[in-house]
Amino acid sequence: MIDVKERYITDEKGNRTGVLLDIDDYNKILDELEELYSIRAYDAAKASGDEAIPFEEAVTEIESSRK
C-alpha cells in the first residue's frame, strides 16, 4: 500500500471537491496502476484458454500485421 499524503480542496460548504497530491505520490500511484493493469491483462489472458505462443513469435506476428 502506498502511503499518500493528500490535501483536499473544499467548496464553501466544506464538501471535498478535489485532492492535491505531491508529484512523487502521484507518480507512485501511476506506477501501481500500471502494474495492476498488467496483472489484470495477464489474468485475462490465462483465463481465456488461448494457446500460448513464444514471445518472439508474437512480436514477429505483430510487426508483420503493421505493414
N, CA, C and O atoms as a Maestro MAE file, in Angstrom:
{
 s_m_m2io_version
 :::
 2.0.0
}

f_m_ct {
 s_m_title
 :::
 protein
 m_atom[268] {
  # First column is atom index #
  i_m_mmod_type
  r_m_x_coord
  r_m_y_coord
  r_m_z_coord
  i_m_residue_number
  s_m_chain_name
  s_m_pdb_residue_name
  s_m_pdb_atom_name
  i_m_atomic_number
  :::
  1 25 0.840 -1.183 0.000 1 A "MET " " N  " 7
  2 3 0.000 0.000 0.000 1 A "MET " " CA " 6
  3 2 0.879 1.239 0.000 1 A "MET " " C  " 6
  4 15 1.913 1.274 0.667 1 A "MET " " O  " 8
  5 25 0.479 2.226 -0.730 2 A "ILE " " N  " 7
  6 3 1.228 3.467 -0.827 2 A "ILE " " CA " 6
  7 2 0.777 4.415 0.284 2 A "ILE " " C  " 6
  8 15 -0.418 4.600 0.511 2 A "ILE " " O  " 8
  9 25 1.742 5.003 0.962 3 A "ASP " " N  " 7
  10 3 1.434 5.998 1.983 3 A "ASP " " CA " 6
  11 2 1.351 7.356 1.295 3 A "ASP " " C  " 6
  12 15 2.374 7.953 0.958 3 A "ASP " " O  " 8
  13 25 0.125 7.840 1.088 4 A "VAL " " N  " 7
  14 3 -0.102 9.077 0.352 4 A "VAL " " CA " 6
  15 2 -0.513 10.173 1.330 4 A "VAL " " C  " 6
  16 15 -1.363 9.977 2.198 4 A "VAL " " O  " 8
  17 25 0.102 11.303 1.162 5 A "LYS " " N  " 7
  18 3 -0.256 12.464 1.976 5 A "LYS " " CA " 6
  19 2 -1.058 13.419 1.097 5 A "LYS " " C  " 6
  20 15 -0.501 14.239 0.367 5 A "LYS " " O  " 8
  21 25 -2.383 13.290 1.187 6 A "GLU " " N  " 7
  22 3 -3.244 14.089 0.339 6 A "GLU " " CA " 6
  23 2 -3.746 15.322 1.094 6 A "GLU " " C  " 6
  24 15 -3.836 15.339 2.321 6 A "GLU " " O  " 8
  25 25 -4.063 16.340 0.312 7 A "ARG " " N  " 7
  26 3 -4.707 17.551 0.819 7 A "ARG " " CA " 6
  27 2 -5.952 17.765 -0.020 7 A "ARG " " C  " 6
  28 15 -5.945 17.539 -1.230 7 A "ARG " " O  " 8
  29 25 -7.009 18.198 0.621 8 A "TYR " " N  " 7
  30 3 -8.280 18.317 -0.071 8 A "TYR " " CA " 6
  31 2 -8.616 19.762 -0.403 8 A "TYR " " C  " 6
  32 15 -8.265 20.688 0.328 8 A "TYR " " O  " 8
  33 25 -9.296 19.925 -1.510 9 A "ILE " " N  " 7
  34 3 -9.880 21.203 -1.897 9 A "ILE " " CA " 6
  35 2 -11.355 21.108 -1.522 9 A "ILE " " C  " 6
  36 15 -12.019 20.123 -1.844 9 A "ILE " " O  " 8
  37 25 -11.857 22.113 -0.856 10 A "THR " " N  " 7
  38 3 -13.251 22.090 -0.423 10 A "THR " " CA " 6
  39 2 -14.004 23.290 -0.989 10 A "THR " " C  " 6
  40 15 -13.414 24.319 -1.320 10 A "THR " " O  " 8
  41 25 -15.312 23.131 -1.090 11 A "ASP " " N  " 7
  42 3 -16.139 24.255 -1.506 11 A "ASP " " CA " 6
  43 2 -16.511 25.088 -0.284 11 A "ASP " " C  " 6
  44 15 -16.038 24.827 0.822 11 A "ASP " " O  " 8
  45 25 -17.343 26.071 -0.489 12 A "GLU " " N  " 7
  46 3 -17.707 26.979 0.602 12 A "GLU " " CA " 6
  47 2 -18.484 26.296 1.728 12 A "GLU " " C  " 6
  48 15 -18.573 26.830 2.833 12 A "GLU " " O  " 8
  49 25 -19.049 25.111 1.446 13 A "LYS " " N  " 7
  50 3 -19.790 24.362 2.468 13 A "LYS " " CA " 6
  51 2 -18.910 23.322 3.162 13 A "LYS " " C  " 6
  52 15 -19.371 22.621 4.063 13 A "LYS " " O  " 8
  53 25 -17.650 23.221 2.747 14 A "GLY " " N  " 7
  54 3 -16.746 22.250 3.354 14 A "GLY " " CA " 6
  55 2 -16.756 20.890 2.686 14 A "GLY " " C  " 6
  56 15 -16.098 19.967 3.166 14 A "GLY " " O  " 8
  57 25 -17.487 20.742 1.586 15 A "ASN " " N  " 7
  58 3 -17.525 19.475 0.853 15 A "ASN " " CA " 6
  59 2 -16.240 19.320 0.048 15 A "ASN " " C  " 6
  60 15 -15.793 20.259 -0.610 15 A "ASN " " O  " 8
  61 25 -15.665 18.157 0.104 16 A "ARG " " N  " 7
  62 3 -14.453 17.892 -0.674 16 A "ARG " " CA " 6
  63 2 -14.784 17.863 -2.158 16 A "ARG " " C  " 6
  64 15 -15.693 17.156 -2.592 16 A "ARG " " O  " 8
  65 25 -14.041 18.632 -2.919 17 A "THR " " N  " 7
  66 3 -14.284 18.706 -4.365 17 A "THR " " CA " 6
  67 2 -13.066 18.306 -5.180 17 A "THR " " C  " 6
  68 15 -13.163 18.111 -6.392 17 A "THR " " O  " 8
  69 25 -11.933 18.183 -4.530 18 A "GLY " " N  " 7
  70 3 -10.715 17.819 -5.239 18 A "GLY " " CA " 6
  71 2 -9.649 17.395 -4.247 18 A "GLY " " C  " 6
  72 15 -9.830 17.477 -3.032 18 A "GLY " " O  " 8
  73 25 -8.543 16.944 -4.791 19 A "VAL " " N  " 7
  74 3 -7.441 16.499 -3.945 19 A "VAL " " CA " 6
  75 2 -6.129 16.947 -4.564 19 A "VAL " " C  " 6
  76 15 -5.974 16.959 -5.785 19 A "VAL " " O  " 8
  77 25 -5.199 17.311 -3.717 20 A "LEU " " N  " 7
  78 3 -3.847 17.662 -4.143 20 A "LEU " " CA " 6
  79 2 -2.892 16.591 -3.647 20 A "LEU " " C  " 6
  80 15 -2.956 16.171 -2.492 20 A "LEU " " O  " 8
  81 25 -2.007 16.154 -4.532 21 A "LEU " " N  " 7
  82 3 -1.010 15.142 -4.181 21 A "LEU " " CA " 6
  83 2 0.371 15.666 -4.510 21 A "LEU " " C  " 6
  84 15 0.546 16.432 -5.458 21 A "LEU " " O  " 8
  85 25 1.352 15.250 -3.722 22 A "ASP " " N  " 7
  86 3 2.736 15.523 -4.100 22 A "ASP " " CA " 6
  87 2 3.024 14.765 -5.386 22 A "ASP " " C  " 6
  88 15 2.466 13.691 -5.611 22 A "ASP " " O  " 8
  89 25 3.879 15.307 -6.219 23 A "ILE " " N  " 7
  90 3 4.164 14.683 -7.518 23 A "ILE " " CA " 6
  91 2 4.755 13.289 -7.341 23 A "ILE " " C  " 6
  92 15 4.476 12.397 -8.141 23 A "ILE " " O  " 8
  93 25 5.565 13.090 -6.310 24 A "ASP " " N  " 7
  94 3 6.130 11.753 -6.069 24 A "ASP " " CA " 6
  95 2 5.033 10.749 -5.733 24 A "ASP " " C  " 6
  96 15 5.059 9.615 -6.211 24 A "ASP " " O  " 8
  97 25 4.066 11.164 -4.911 25 A "ASP " " N  " 7
  98 3 2.949 10.272 -4.577 25 A "ASP " " CA " 6
  99 2 2.124 9.964 -5.826 25 A "ASP " " C  " 6
  100 15 1.709 8.825 -6.039 25 A "ASP " " O  " 8
  101 25 1.892 10.982 -6.644 26 A "TYR " " N  " 7
  102 3 1.137 10.790 -7.881 26 A "TYR " " CA " 6
  103 2 1.834 9.787 -8.797 26 A "TYR " " C  " 6
  104 15 1.192 8.895 -9.352 26 A "TYR " " O  " 8
  105 25 3.146 9.937 -8.950 27 A "ASN " " N  " 7
  106 3 3.902 9.009 -9.804 27 A "ASN " " CA " 6
  107 2 3.894 7.589 -9.246 27 A "ASN " " C  " 6
  108 15 3.853 6.629 -10.015 27 A "ASN " " O  " 8
  109 25 3.932 7.440 -7.930 28 A "LYS " " N  " 7
  110 3 3.847 6.115 -7.316 28 A "LYS " " CA " 6
  111 2 2.491 5.481 -7.626 28 A "LYS " " C  " 6
  112 15 2.410 4.292 -7.936 28 A "LYS " " O  " 8
  113 25 1.434 6.280 -7.542 29 A "ILE " " N  " 7
  114 3 0.094 5.774 -7.851 29 A "ILE " " CA " 6
  115 2 0.019 5.319 -9.305 29 A "ILE " " C  " 6
  116 15 -0.537 4.259 -9.595 29 A "ILE " " O  " 8
  117 25 0.572 6.108 -10.217 30 A "LEU " " N  " 7
  118 3 0.573 5.723 -11.627 30 A "LEU " " CA " 6
  119 2 1.343 4.429 -11.847 30 A "LEU " " C  " 6
  120 15 0.903 3.576 -12.618 30 A "LEU " " O  " 8
  121 25 2.488 4.264 -11.181 31 A "ASP " " N  " 7
  122 3 3.267 3.027 -11.296 31 A "ASP " " CA " 6
  123 2 2.468 1.830 -10.794 31 A "ASP " " C  " 6
  124 15 2.472 0.769 -11.418 31 A "ASP " " O  " 8
  125 25 1.784 2.004 -9.664 32 A "GLU " " N  " 7
  126 3 0.962 0.919 -9.116 32 A "GLU " " CA " 6
  127 2 -0.180 0.570 -10.058 32 A "GLU " " C  " 6
  128 15 -0.494 -0.607 -10.236 32 A "GLU " " O  " 8
  129 25 -0.809 1.577 -10.666 33 A "LEU " " N  " 7
  130 3 -1.890 1.314 -11.616 33 A "LEU " " CA " 6
  131 2 -1.401 0.550 -12.837 33 A "LEU " " C  " 6
  132 15 -2.065 -0.365 -13.322 33 A "LEU " " O  " 8
  133 25 -0.237 0.938 -13.322 34 A "GLU " " N  " 7
  134 3 0.330 0.237 -14.475 34 A "GLU " " CA " 6
  135 2 0.576 -1.233 -14.148 34 A "GLU " " C  " 6
  136 15 0.299 -2.116 -14.960 34 A "GLU " " O  " 8
  137 25 1.094 -1.483 -12.959 35 A "GLU " " N  " 7
  138 3 1.319 -2.868 -12.547 35 A "GLU " " CA " 6
  139 2 -0.009 -3.616 -12.411 35 A "GLU " " C  " 6
  140 15 -0.109 -4.779 -12.801 35 A "GLU " " O  " 8
  141 25 -1.013 -2.962 -11.866 36 A "LEU " " N  " 7
  142 3 -2.328 -3.578 -11.731 36 A "LEU " " CA " 6
  143 2 -2.913 -3.927 -13.095 36 A "LEU " " C  " 6
  144 15 -3.467 -5.013 -13.267 36 A "LEU " " O  " 8
  145 25 -2.797 -3.018 -14.071 37 A "TYR " " N  " 7
  146 3 -3.290 -3.298 -15.420 37 A "TYR " " CA " 6
  147 2 -2.568 -4.499 -16.026 37 A "TYR " " C  " 6
  148 15 -3.186 -5.325 -16.698 37 A "TYR " " O  " 8
  149 25 -1.265 -4.594 -15.787 38 A "SER " " N  " 7
  150 3 -0.504 -5.733 -16.304 38 A "SER " " CA " 6
  151 2 -0.974 -7.035 -15.677 38 A "SER " " C  " 6
  152 15 -1.110 -8.046 -16.366 38 A "SER " " O  " 8
  153 25 -1.219 -7.013 -14.388 39 A "ILE " " N  " 7
  154 3 -1.706 -8.211 -13.692 39 A "ILE " " CA " 6
  155 2 -3.075 -8.611 -14.231 39 A "ILE " " C  " 6
  156 15 -3.332 -9.789 -14.480 39 A "ILE " " O  " 8
  157 25 -3.940 -7.638 -14.409 40 A "ARG " " N  " 7
  158 3 -5.279 -7.940 -14.932 40 A "ARG " " CA " 6
  159 2 -5.208 -8.489 -16.355 40 A "ARG " " C  " 6
  160 15 -5.941 -9.416 -16.699 40 A "ARG " " O  " 8
  161 25 -4.332 -7.924 -17.179 41 A "ALA " " N  " 7
  162 3 -4.172 -8.431 -18.548 41 A "ALA " " CA " 6
  163 2 -3.647 -9.863 -18.525 41 A "ALA " " C  " 6
  164 15 -4.104 -10.703 -19.300 41 A "ALA " " O  " 8
  165 25 -2.700 -10.142 -17.650 42 A "TYR " " N  " 7
  166 3 -2.170 -11.499 -17.512 42 A "TYR " " CA " 6
  167 2 -3.277 -12.454 -17.079 42 A "TYR " " C  " 6
  168 15 -3.434 -13.529 -17.658 42 A "TYR " " O  " 8
  169 25 -4.045 -12.064 -16.063 43 A "ASP " " N  " 7
  170 3 -5.136 -12.915 -15.580 43 A "ASP " " CA " 6
  171 2 -6.160 -13.177 -16.678 43 A "ASP " " C  " 6
  172 15 -6.651 -14.297 -16.818 43 A "ASP " " O  " 8
  173 25 -6.485 -12.140 -17.462 44 A "ALA " " N  " 7
  174 3 -7.448 -12.300 -18.547 44 A "ALA " " CA " 6
  175 2 -6.904 -13.243 -19.611 44 A "ALA " " C  " 6
  176 15 -7.639 -14.072 -20.149 44 A "ALA " " O  " 8
  177 25 -5.619 -13.117 -19.914 45 A "ALA " " N  " 7
  178 3 -5.012 -13.995 -20.916 45 A "ALA " " CA " 6
  179 2 -5.012 -15.441 -20.442 45 A "ALA " " C  " 6
  180 15 -5.295 -16.354 -21.218 45 A "ALA " " O  " 8
  181 25 -4.696 -15.650 -19.179 46 A "LYS " " N  " 7
  182 3 -4.697 -17.015 -18.635 46 A "LYS " " CA " 6
  183 2 -6.102 -17.605 -18.644 46 A "LYS " " C  " 6
  184 15 -6.280 -18.788 -18.935 46 A "LYS " " O  " 8
  185 25 -7.100 -16.781 -18.327 47 A "ALA " " N  " 7
  186 3 -8.477 -17.254 -18.250 47 A "ALA " " CA " 6
  187 2 -9.080 -17.517 -19.621 47 A "ALA " " C  " 6
  188 15 -10.056 -18.259 -19.733 47 A "ALA " " O  " 8
  189 25 -8.516 -16.920 -20.666 48 A "SER " " N  " 7
  190 3 -9.096 -17.061 -21.999 48 A "SER " " CA " 6
  191 2 -8.927 -18.474 -22.554 48 A "SER " " C  " 6
  192 15 -9.694 -18.902 -23.416 48 A "SER " " O  " 8
  193 25 -7.928 -19.192 -22.061 49 A "GLY " " N  " 7
  194 3 -7.709 -20.542 -22.540 49 A "GLY " " CA " 6
  195 2 -7.038 -20.614 -23.896 49 A "GLY " " C  " 6
  196 15 -6.866 -21.704 -24.442 49 A "GLY " " O  " 8
  197 25 -6.654 -19.468 -24.454 50 A "ASP " " N  " 7
  198 3 -5.961 -19.461 -25.740 50 A "ASP " " CA " 6
  199 2 -4.594 -20.121 -25.606 50 A "ASP " " C  " 6
  200 15 -3.985 -20.138 -24.537 50 A "ASP " " O  " 8
  201 25 -4.140 -20.661 -26.727 51 A "GLU " " N  " 7
  202 3 -2.836 -21.305 -26.745 51 A "GLU " " CA " 6
  203 2 -1.737 -20.244 -26.651 51 A "GLU " " C  " 6
  204 15 -1.776 -19.238 -27.359 51 A "GLU " " O  " 8
  205 25 -0.781 -20.472 -25.794 52 A "ALA " " N  " 7
  206 3 0.339 -19.536 -25.643 52 A "ALA " " CA " 6
  207 2 1.318 -19.715 -26.791 52 A "ALA " " C  " 6
  208 15 1.546 -20.830 -27.259 52 A "ALA " " O  " 8
  209 25 1.902 -18.596 -27.243 53 A "ILE " " N  " 7
  210 3 2.932 -18.662 -28.274 53 A "ILE " " CA " 6
  211 2 4.186 -17.978 -27.731 53 A "ILE " " C  " 6
  212 15 4.091 -17.108 -26.866 53 A "ILE " " O  " 8
  213 25 5.344 -18.363 -28.228 54 A "PRO " " N  " 7
  214 3 6.583 -17.738 -27.756 54 A "PRO " " CA " 6
  215 2 6.591 -16.231 -28.029 54 A "PRO " " C  " 6
  216 15 6.016 -15.769 -29.015 54 A "PRO " " O  " 8
  217 25 7.244 -15.474 -27.153 55 A "PHE " " N  " 7
  218 3 7.292 -14.022 -27.253 55 A "PHE " " CA " 6
  219 2 7.807 -13.568 -28.603 55 A "PHE " " C  " 6
  220 15 7.215 -12.686 -29.225 55 A "PHE " " O  " 8
  221 25 8.904 -14.156 -29.069 56 A "GLU " " N  " 7
  222 3 9.496 -13.758 -30.345 56 A "GLU " " CA " 6
  223 2 8.512 -13.936 -31.491 56 A "GLU " " C  " 6
  224 15 8.443 -13.102 -32.393 56 A "GLU " " O  " 8
  225 25 7.757 -15.017 -31.454 57 A "GLU " " N  " 7
  226 3 6.757 -15.270 -32.491 57 A "GLU " " CA " 6
  227 2 5.645 -14.217 -32.433 57 A "GLU " " C  " 6
  228 15 5.166 -13.754 -33.467 57 A "GLU " " O  " 8
  229 25 5.250 -13.852 -31.238 58 A "ALA " " N  " 7
  230 3 4.211 -12.827 -31.084 58 A "ALA " " CA " 6
  231 2 4.683 -11.493 -31.635 58 A "ALA " " C  " 6
  232 15 3.931 -10.804 -32.324 58 A "ALA " " O  " 8
  233 25 5.926 -11.121 -31.336 59 A "VAL " " N  " 7
  234 3 6.480 -9.858 -31.830 59 A "VAL " " CA " 6
  235 2 6.525 -9.870 -33.352 59 A "VAL " " C  " 6
  236 15 6.145 -8.889 -33.992 59 A "VAL " " O  " 8
  237 25 6.980 -10.958 -33.929 60 A "THR " " N  " 7
  238 3 7.044 -11.079 -35.384 60 A "THR " " CA " 6
  239 2 5.654 -10.937 -35.996 60 A "THR " " C  " 6
  240 15 5.479 -10.257 -37.007 60 A "THR " " O  " 8
  241 25 4.678 -11.578 -35.381 61 A "GLU " " N  " 7
  242 3 3.301 -11.507 -35.882 61 A "GLU " " CA " 6
  243 2 2.754 -10.088 -35.788 61 A "GLU " " C  " 6
  244 15 2.099 -9.616 -36.717 61 A "GLU " " O  " 8
  245 25 3.011 -9.416 -34.697 62 A "ILE " " N  " 7
  246 3 2.553 -8.032 -34.536 62 A "ILE " " CA " 6
  247 2 3.203 -7.112 -35.557 62 A "ILE " " C  " 6
  248 15 2.532 -6.286 -36.176 62 A "ILE " " O  " 8
  249 25 4.512 -7.257 -35.730 63 A "GLU " " N  " 7
  250 3 5.228 -6.418 -36.679 63 A "GLU " " CA " 6
  251 2 4.760 -6.644 -38.102 63 A "GLU " " C  " 6
  252 15 4.660 -5.692 -38.877 63 A "GLU " " O  " 8
  253 25 4.473 -7.875 -38.459 64 A "SER " " N  " 7
  254 3 4.028 -8.155 -39.825 64 A "SER " " CA " 6
  255 2 2.624 -7.631 -40.074 64 A "SER " " C  " 6
  256 15 2.280 -7.290 -41.206 64 A "SER " " O  " 8
  257 25 1.806 -7.562 -39.025 65 A "SER " " N  " 7
  258 3 0.429 -7.040 -39.195 65 A "SER " " CA " 6
  259 2 0.415 -5.518 -39.323 65 A "SER " " C  " 6
  260 15 -0.578 -4.952 -39.780 65 A "SER " " O  " 8
  261 25 1.492 -4.846 -38.929 66 A "ARG " " N  " 7
  262 3 1.574 -3.387 -39.009 66 A "ARG " " CA " 6
  263 2 1.980 -2.907 -40.399 66 A "ARG " " C  " 6
  264 15 1.844 -1.722 -40.704 66 A "ARG " " O  " 8
  265 25 2.471 -3.797 -41.233 67 A "LYS " " N  " 7
  266 3 2.959 -3.407 -42.559 67 A "LYS " " CA " 6
  267 2 1.842 -3.310 -43.545 67 A "LYS " " C  " 6
  268 15 2.074 -2.992 -44.711 67 A "LYS " " O  " 8
  :::
 }
 m_bond[267] {
  # First column is bond index #
  i_m_from
  i_m_to
  i_m_order
  :::
  1 1 2 1
  2 2 3 1
  3 3 4 2
  4 3 5 1
  5 5 6 1
  6 6 7 1
  7 7 8 2
  8 7 9 1
  9 9 10 1
  10 10 11 1
  11 11 12 2
  12 11 13 1
  13 13 14 1
  14 14 15 1
  15 15 16 2
  16 15 17 1
  17 17 18 1
  18 18 19 1
  19 19 20 2
  20 19 21 1
  21 21 22 1
  22 22 23 1
  23 23 24 2
  24 23 25 1
  25 25 26 1
  26 26 27 1
  27 27 28 2
  28 27 29 1
  29 29 30 1
  30 30 31 1
  31 31 32 2
  32 31 33 1
  33 33 34 1
  34 34 35 1
  35 35 36 2
  36 35 37 1
  37 37 38 1
  38 38 39 1
  39 39 40 2
  40 39 41 1
  41 41 42 1
  42 42 43 1
  43 43 44 2
  44 43 45 1
  45 45 46 1
  46 46 47 1
  47 47 48 2
  48 47 49 1
  49 49 50 1
  50 50 51 1
  51 51 52 2
  52 51 53 1
  53 53 54 1
  54 54 55 1
  55 55 56 2
  56 55 57 1
  57 57 58 1
  58 58 59 1
  59 59 60 2
  60 59 61 1
  61 61 62 1
  62 62 63 1
  63 63 64 2
  64 63 65 1
  65 65 66 1
  66 66 67 1
  67 67 68 2
  68 67 69 1
  69 69 70 1
  70 70 71 1
  71 71 72 2
  72 71 73 1
  73 73 74 1
  74 74 75 1
  75 75 76 2
  76 75 77 1
  77 77 78 1
  78 78 79 1
  79 79 80 2
  80 79 81 1
  81 81 82 1
  82 82 83 1
  83 83 84 2
  84 83 85 1
  85 85 86 1
  86 86 87 1
  87 87 88 2
  88 87 89 1
  89 89 90 1
  90 90 91 1
  91 91 92 2
  92 91 93 1
  93 93 94 1
  94 94 95 1
  95 95 96 2
  96 95 97 1
  97 97 98 1
  98 98 99 1
  99 99 100 2
  100 99 101 1
  101 101 102 1
  102 102 103 1
  103 103 104 2
  104 103 105 1
  105 105 106 1
  106 106 107 1
  107 107 108 2
  108 107 109 1
  109 109 110 1
  110 110 111 1
  111 111 112 2
  112 111 113 1
  113 113 114 1
  114 114 115 1
  115 115 116 2
  116 115 117 1
  117 117 118 1
  118 118 119 1
  119 119 120 2
  120 119 121 1
  121 121 122 1
  122 122 123 1
  123 123 124 2
  124 123 125 1
  125 125 126 1
  126 126 127 1
  127 127 128 2
  128 127 129 1
  129 129 130 1
  130 130 131 1
  131 131 132 2
  132 131 133 1
  133 133 134 1
  134 134 135 1
  135 135 136 2
  136 135 137 1
  137 137 138 1
  138 138 139 1
  139 139 140 2
  140 139 141 1
  141 141 142 1
  142 142 143 1
  143 143 144 2
  144 143 145 1
  145 145 146 1
  146 146 147 1
  147 147 148 2
  148 147 149 1
  149 149 150 1
  150 150 151 1
  151 151 152 2
  152 151 153 1
  153 153 154 1
  154 154 155 1
  155 155 156 2
  156 155 157 1
  157 157 158 1
  158 158 159 1
  159 159 160 2
  160 159 161 1
  161 161 162 1
  162 162 163 1
  163 163 164 2
  164 163 165 1
  165 165 166 1
  166 166 167 1
  167 167 168 2
  168 167 169 1
  169 169 170 1
  170 170 171 1
  171 171 172 2
  172 171 173 1
  173 173 174 1
  174 174 175 1
  175 175 176 2
  176 175 177 1
  177 177 178 1
  178 178 179 1
  179 179 180 2
  180 179 181 1
  181 181 182 1
  182 182 183 1
  183 183 184 2
  184 183 185 1
  185 185 186 1
  186 186 187 1
  187 187 188 2
  188 187 189 1
  189 189 190 1
  190 190 191 1
  191 191 192 2
  192 191 193 1
  193 193 194 1
  194 194 195 1
  195 195 196 2
  196 195 197 1
  197 197 198 1
  198 198 199 1
  199 199 200 2
  200 199 201 1
  201 201 202 1
  202 202 203 1
  203 203 204 2
  204 203 205 1
  205 205 206 1
  206 206 207 1
  207 207 208 2
  208 207 209 1
  209 209 210 1
  210 210 211 1
  211 211 212 2
  212 211 213 1
  213 213 214 1
  214 214 215 1
  215 215 216 2
  216 215 217 1
  217 217 218 1
  218 218 219 1
  219 219 220 2
  220 219 221 1
  221 221 222 1
  222 222 223 1
  223 223 224 2
  224 223 225 1
  225 225 226 1
  226 226 227 1
  227 227 228 2
  228 227 229 1
  229 229 230 1
  230 230 231 1
  231 231 232 2
  232 231 233 1
  233 233 234 1
  234 234 235 1
  235 235 236 2
  236 235 237 1
  237 237 238 1
  238 238 239 1
  239 239 240 2
  240 239 241 1
  241 241 242 1
  242 242 243 1
  243 243 244 2
  244 243 245 1
  245 245 246 1
  246 246 247 1
  247 247 248 2
  248 247 249 1
  249 249 250 1
  250 250 251 1
  251 251 252 2
  252 251 253 1
  253 253 254 1
  254 254 255 1
  255 255 256 2
  256 255 257 1
  257 257 258 1
  258 258 259 1
  259 259 260 2
  260 259 261 1
  261 261 262 1
  262 262 263 1
  263 263 264 2
  264 263 265 1
  265 265 266 1
  266 266 267 1
  267 267 268 2
  :::
 }
}
